[in-house]
Amino acid sequence: QVQLVESGGGLVQAGGSLRLSCAASGRTFSSYFMGWFRQAPGKEREFVAAISGSGEGTYYGDFVKGRITISRDNAKNTVYLQMSSLRPEDTAVYYCAAKSGGTVLTRRIPSAYNYWGQGTQVTVSS
């Protein structure tokens, strides 16, 4: 069982930056493939980024275009999402998720993840 708690969301002006954090419980954090998703009102949950257990493999959604970096600190049981050059269309609830086993090929699929956080709101004003 893994519990995930996101933090770092808030209101930011267009062009600004935010760093989201996701703290995980448990002693096997490094064995989990971690992902970030986002969901705007009326839209489907969208893949943002993912990172392998070791941190060596990172993967990004098509819209990211270099504006977002995912990282993790296994000693702190935490995964981060650094976002810059934020746009109003980035406004959404951002969710952290953990996936055990499976294949990296399912990284973009929400149902492939076993555990989810409660989400943190990111609002970008124009």
Stockholm file with secondary structure:
# STOCKHOLM 1.0

chainA/1-126         QVQLVESGGGLVQAGGSLRLSCAASGRTFSSYFMGWFRQAPGKEREFVAAISGSGEGTYYGDFVKGRITISRDNAKNTVYLQMSSLRPEDTAVYYCAAKSGGTVLTRRIPSAYNYWGQGTQVTVSS
#=GR chainA/1-126 SS CCCEEEECCEEEETTCCEEEEEEECSSCGGGSEEEEEEECTTSCCEEEEEECTTSCCEEECTTCTTSEEEEEETTTTEEEEEECSCCGGGCEEEEEEEECSSCGGGTTCGGGCSEECCCEEEEEEC
#=GC SS_cons         CCCEEEECCEEEETTCCEEEEEEECSSCGGGSEEEEEEECTTSCCEEEEEECTTSCCEEECTTCTTSEEEEEETTTTEEEEEECSCCGGGCEEEEEEEECSSCGGGTTCGGGCSEECCCEEEEEEC
//
